Amino acid sequence: MSTIDVRLADRSYQVVVEPGLRSQCGERLRQLVDFRPGRSVLLIADESVAETFAEDVAASIEAAGFGLAFGTVEADETNKSLPAFSALLEAAAREHIDRSSVVVAVGGGIVGDLAGFVAASWLRGIPLLHVPTTLLAMVDASIGGKTGVNLPLPDNTLGKNLVGAFWQPLGVLADPEVLSSLPRRELACGLAECVKHGMISDWSMLEQLAGIAPAILEAGVPECTELIRRSAAVKAAIVGHDEREETGAGQGAARAWLNLGHTFAHAIENVPELGLKHGEAVAIGLVAAGACARSLGSWTQSECDHLREVLLACELPVRLSSKLPAEDLVERMGWDKKVRDGTLTIVVPDGRGSVRLHEGPERGLLLEGWAEVGAS
Ligand SMILES: NC(=O)c1ccc[n+]([C@@H]2O[C@H](COP(=O)([O-])OP(=O)(O)OC[C@H]3O[C@@H](n4cnc5c(N)ncnc54)[C@H](O)[C@@H]3O)[C@@H](O)[C@H]2O)c1
């Protein structure tokens, strides 16, 4: 069993990684709360795992003596919405979920963000337990307390995560066995975030990834446990330093570091002709960020080449599949919601296993990043 501490004073908690953990969720929850008979759980499950792993979680929660209400959500970005949020709040009312109840989120990042927001909002906040079922949610989305939903914008695009709250869970219980049914492409998307974490502060994990990625994609579980622990530890450490993304350039570990590759990714992930999933867009964004670092003198060609090799071993794209005008992509980066006071900040590698914030990048630098991934 591996545990990782997320150190946030009185809101500290642990991420536990252990094969088979889903069947111990009830017992673990009893240890995390002051258990009394009658205490109830609202379990919100991803439809994809509702009849398999979420059933195991539900059975263990009932066996531990909790009352149980069970709801499901189809994991689709359009469902990470205010109407779905509202329907879950109505279910909470119907099921008499009270201040001592616990929301248990069983699913990927979509269900985790949505159920987390329900926990943050119902009766102004009730306890939350995350049981992530995707690699991305295990190493990233379930850690750090960001919850929320998307909002349709006037131009008919989806404003990602525009409404939400910081709400830290009681704990995160990650059972790598549940990844056995995760589609290969989703596993690869989780690996993209592991590569990102390696670039931020664990270069040796990144180096190992090229070797172990094929086995993880093929067989999943056994090879994954240590990777989840190390990758989750990177996120946990950063969150412990800067819970609310308030640390700026030159001030030490900043939650904004986790945006490495993402400022580029956001410009391409909703372009229909590319058909990219988030993790795939991040992979391309990491390559672009690496090229910017090379241009700034903080990375060499050999690091850029190594990154490409690792991403390819993870079955992730490193180039755009169709030539898009780089000028348009730079324009789209300006829409990123992380733009503050009209200034864009990108994250660039700064040596092996370290990064820094680069505020107000010159247009030429961004064009260079896009050229590296095949923009015209
Ligand atoms: N809160 C945060 O800090 C944070 C960080 C990163 C990403 N996110 C959010 O996370 C979301 C993406 O999360 P994700 O990549 O986990 O995607 P997801 O939740 O969409 O899950 C991916 C797909 O896998 C299915 N699935 C989930 N578990 C499965 C399993 N064990 N077996 C088979 N199928 C399974 C889902 O039904 C879905 O179709 C985005 O909405 C993103 O904004 C949040």
The ligand as a Tripos MOL2 file, in Angstrom:
@<TRIPOS>MOLECULE
LIG
   44    48     1     0     0
SMALL
NO_CHARGES

@<TRIPOS>ATOM
      1 N1        -10.2770   18.9320  -10.5530 N.am      1 LIG1
      2 C1         -9.0920   18.9250  -11.1250 C.2       1 LIG1
      3 O1         -8.0720   19.3360  -10.5410 O.2       1 LIG1
      4 C2         -8.9620   18.3760  -12.5110 C.ar      1 LIG1
      5 C3         -7.6970   18.1180  -13.0510 C.ar      1 LIG1
      6 C4         -7.6080   17.5570  -14.3050 C.ar      1 LIG1
      7 C5         -8.7680   17.2950  -15.0400 C.ar      1 LIG1
      8 N2         -9.9760   17.5760  -14.4940 N.ar      1 LIG1
      9 C6        -11.2240   17.2810  -15.2270 C.3       1 LIG1
     10 O2        -11.2970   15.8850  -15.3980 O.3       1 LIG1
     11 C7        -12.0870   15.5940  -16.5560 C.3       1 LIG1
     12 C8        -11.3990   14.5140  -17.3490 C.3       1 LIG1
     13 O3        -11.2750   13.3940  -16.5220 O.3       1 LIG1
     14 P1        -10.9600   11.9350  -17.0750 P.3       1 LIG1
     15 O4         -9.8470   11.9850  -18.0280 O.co2     1 LIG1
     16 O5        -10.8930   11.0710  -15.9050 O.co2     1 LIG1
     17 O6        -12.1940   11.6430  -18.0090 O.3       1 LIG1
     18 P2        -13.6840   11.1350  -17.8020 P.3       1 LIG1
     19 O7        -14.1940   11.3740  -16.4530 O.co2     1 LIG1
     20 O8        -14.4250   11.7000  -18.9640 O.co2     1 LIG1
     21 O9        -13.5350    9.5700  -18.0540 O.3       1 LIG1
     22 C9        -13.0870    9.1240  -19.3280 C.3       1 LIG1
     23 C10       -13.9800    8.0190  -19.8860 C.3       1 LIG1
     24 O10       -13.6810    6.8100  -19.2090 O.3       1 LIG1
     25 C11       -14.8740    6.2250  -18.6820 C.3       1 LIG1
     26 N3        -14.4420    5.4980  -17.4880 N.ar      1 LIG1
     27 C12       -14.1150    6.0160  -16.2750 C.ar      1 LIG1
     28 N4        -13.5980    5.0490  -15.4890 N.ar      1 LIG1
     29 C13       -13.6290    3.9040  -16.2110 C.ar      1 LIG1
     30 C14       -13.2140    2.5690  -15.9590 C.ar      1 LIG1
     31 N5        -12.5940    2.2390  -14.8420 N.pl3     1 LIG1
     32 N6        -13.4330    1.6510  -16.9160 N.ar      1 LIG1
     33 C15       -14.0050    2.0010  -18.0980 C.ar      1 LIG1
     34 N7        -14.3710    3.2340  -18.4180 N.ar      1 LIG1
     35 C16       -14.1860    4.1840  -17.4810 C.ar      1 LIG1
     36 C17       -15.7990    7.3910  -18.4840 C.3       1 LIG1
     37 O11       -17.1480    6.9680  -18.4970 O.3       1 LIG1
     38 C18       -15.4710    8.2450  -19.6980 C.3       1 LIG1
     39 O12       -16.1220    7.7670  -20.8400 O.3       1 LIG1
     40 C19       -12.2460   16.8950  -17.2930 C.3       1 LIG1
     41 O13       -13.5620   17.3630  -17.1210 O.3       1 LIG1
     42 C20       -11.2630   17.8330  -16.6250 C.3       1 LIG1
     43 O14       -11.6950   19.1800  -16.6460 O.3       1 LIG1
     44 C21       -10.1010   18.0960  -13.2500 C.ar      1 LIG1
@<TRIPOS>BOND
     1     1     2 1
     2     2     3 2
     3     2     4 1
     4     4     5 ar
     5     4    44 ar
     6     5     6 ar
     7     6     7 ar
     8     7     8 ar
     9     8     9 1
    10     8    44 ar
    11     9    10 1
    12     9    42 1
    13    10    11 1
    14    11    12 1
    15    11    40 1
    16    12    13 1
    17    13    14 1
    18    14    15 2
    19    14    16 1
    20    14    17 1
    21    17    18 1
    22    18    19 2
    23    18    20 1
    24    18    21 1
    25    21    22 1
    26    22    23 1
    27    23    24 1
    28    23    38 1
    29    24    25 1
    30    25    26 1
    31    25    36 1
    32    26    27 ar
    33    26    35 ar
    34    27    28 ar
    35    28    29 ar
    36    29    30 ar
    37    29    35 ar
    38    30    31 1
    39    30    32 ar
    40    32    33 ar
    41    33    34 ar
    42    34    35 ar
    43    36    37 1
    44    36    38 1
    45    38    39 1
    46    40    41 1
    47    40    42 1
    48    42    43 1
@<TRIPOS>SUBSTRUCTURE
     1 LIG1         1 GROUP 0 **** ****
